[in-house]
Amino acid sequence: MGIIAVANQKGGVGKTTTAVNLAGFLAQQGYRTLVVDLDAHGSLTAYFGYDVETIDKNVYRLFTGVTDVRSLISTTQIPLLDILASSSALVTLDKQMGAQPGKGLVLRDALRMLSQRYDYIIADCPPVLGILMVNALAACDRLVVPVQTEVMALRGLERMMHTLNMIKTSLRREVPTTIVPTMYDRRTKAGVEALLQLRSRYGLLVWEGVVPEDTYLREASKNHLPVAYMSDRSKGALAYAMLTDHIRASESTQERVSA
Amino acid sequence: MNYAKEQNPTGERSEKDASNSEVRDYLKHLLQEPLAADAIEGQNTPAQPNRQQFRSVESLSNIPQWALGPFQITQFVIGELSMALPVRDMFALVDLDRTVLQLRGETPDWWIGSIMIGERSVPVLDTYHLVLPRPYRSANVAFPLERLTKVIVTANGKFGIGVDSISQVKTLKSSEVAWRGGQGRRPWLLGTVRQQLCAILDVGELEKLLVQHNIVV
């Protein structure tokens, strides 16, 4: 089982779109996939037709006593794709839990129970460093950081990478990371410059492709479907299909290295 | 860029340093493995004030081992009462939107029947009826099936406690609870949260009660 966290401390960079579409392609390729929505806004939860205000089976309960994560999982309309939904109550978690010892490992321990049930788990993180992002990073084998190809967004990335370094130090392990340029518009000078800056600064951490601006991605979101199930020939769909292959290939390489 | 070594022009510790150090401490706590956390907590426990040292051995023995460090309870409302369960004794929270199987004949009035969770039949208690003898019950409190909305299934899955609503999850220290430790006429009362007079239920004792009445084996 591979656990992928999709995170960036900046909002609006395409985290949910990336989580949904990676999950969509993995499920379409026959992998049993679970998405976990750790953002109290619940965009991912809403994407699959659930309401964070009312859904009873949600990830918040993991932090308030439910120990069997299997009882909290809901199905989606996509075959092989399930969801551990968000709850609006997640906003209270940091206040409730503070920095209690071990509370950053709740998700990791819960997801271990699912190793026979899913091939991939994809966690969509909130855009803040708090207990939920720490949980996701402690649980994951790989981090995907979507970054809008725009100069201001690169500053946010610097903060995210700094946070990641501190978390890796606390975890005492490496977290393989892929930076994914999103919302790329090659017609604008600003977009091209931002992509070049990104590549010159972060080198091989940056995925070789880009996710372009694509109305099909918005259409897919409106229809509550991963783009793989809407138009697999659109620019956005092709990009996410390539990203999925890249992550699968990196994982195989890592498996071979660690074997 | 190495933030940890960054200094302002006067050589003093910068705000960024301080904030990084706070974040590092925060992460260190959150990411402590449970066993390591227990060990460190034991080492770092400050000496108790003198008043504590004179607590009788009897009262200390009422405190369960797991409550010696900080622990969490889930508070809920049942009837007009506020009660709580230690989070460690909870397995799941399920909606009471399913059929409750009731048995006819002589059964205690605090046992409302059983619900099916998966393939398992789980007896459900109404602790309002359990803890309040008939003369003390309020006429304003509706019948269990009219007010209970959820069932807290206990950690071993043997029974559930019906609740009207969940209030909050709270972290406590043992000193915030008047511990009873199964003494007296109310063996199900583990202790009372001092500030709120909220009863913490003893799941082990409740299970014994169910066994006595042949509700669970």
Contacts between the chains, C-beta under 8 A, distances in Angstrom:
chain1	res1	chain2	res2	distance
A	56	B	95	5.9
A	61	B	92	7.9
A	61	B	93	6.5
A	64	B	74	6.6
A	64	B	87	6.9
A	64	B	169	4.8
A	65	B	72	7.6
A	65	B	74	5.9
A	65	B	87	4.1
A	65	B	88	8.0
A	65	B	90	4.0
A	65	B	91	8.0
A	65	B	93	7.5
A	65	B	169	7.3
A	66	B	90	7.3
A	66	B	91	7.1
A	66	B	92	5.1
A	66	B	93	6.5
A	67	B	90	8.0
A	67	B	91	6.2
A	67	B	92	8.0
A	67	B	155	7.4
A	68	B	91	6.7
A	68	B	92	6.5
A	71	B	92	5.2
A	96	B	169	6.2
A	96	B	171	7.5
A	97	B	171	7.9
A	99	B	25	7.4
A	99	B	26	4.9
A	99	B	29	3.9
A	99	B	30	5.6
A	100	B	29	7.0
A	100	B	30	7.6
A	100	B	70	7.1
A	100	B	171	7.1
A	101	B	29	5.4
A	101	B	30	7.7
A	101	B	32	4.2
A	101	B	34	7.7
A	101	B	37	3.6
A	101	B	40	7.6
A	101	B	41	6.9
A	102	B	30	7.5
A	102	B	31	7.8
A	102	B	32	5.2
A	102	B	33	6.7
A	102	B	34	4.8
A	102	B	37	5.0
A	103	B	30	5.6
A	104	B	27	7.3
A	104	B	29	7.9
A	104	B	30	3.1
A	104	B	31	4.6
A	105	B	30	7.8
A	105	B	31	6.5
A	105	B	33	7.0
A	105	B	34	7.6
A	129	B	23	7.2
A	131	B	30	6.4
A	134	B	27	6.4
A	134	B	30	5.0
A	134	B	31	6.9
A	138	B	31	5.9
A	162	B	1	7.9
A	162	B	3	6.3
A	163	B	23	7.5
A	166	B	20	7.3
A	166	B	23	5.9
A	166	B	24	6.0
A	166	B	27	6.0
A	167	B	27	5.9
A	167	B	31	7.8
A	169	B	24	7.7
A	170	B	24	7.2
A	170	B	27	4.2
A	170	B	28	5.8
A	170	B	31	4.8
A	171	B	31	6.1
